[in-house]
Amino acid sequence: MKRFAALILVLCAALPACTATSQDIRLEMLQIEGLSDDEVATDITALRARAEGLWGSLHKAKLTTHLTKKRIAEYFESEKDLSDFIAIYASLFRESHFWREYVSEFEVERVIIEQNGTLARVEIKLWGKIYAVFNHRIHEVQTWQKINGIWMMKPLSY
């Protein structure tokens, strides 16, 4: 009994140290050589807008239709990246039993720009309906790359 109580005390003391935050990595943490603080802030804002634009275009839209494909093509560098994205997320939505295979809500949680200033990670939450009634959430981490000054989605297969 004493061991159990001691274990509980140790766990309670360690828990606050293990908590995670869901805020953007900001300028003072990045310190990218050759980029001013304003440029980094502009990149974070631009990337967040691009990610929200992509998922806003997919809000309540079936991913596998030709119209949707044309609507989101501007977020990808190549036809292959676009096709990979559609295949990955269509499969994920089917596995998760998303009703009509579309996203009912989304939230861009965090944007992290790598030290080189051209690669970034975007954490996003996607919600879909299961059997048109129950909400189901997926947490995804996406890779984006800055190409010719524009952030493009780089899908990574599982």
Beta strands, then each sheet from edge to edge (+ up, - down):
strand 1: 105-113
strand 2: 119-130
strand 3: 134-147
strand 4: 150-154
sheet 1: 1+ 2- 3+ 4-
end
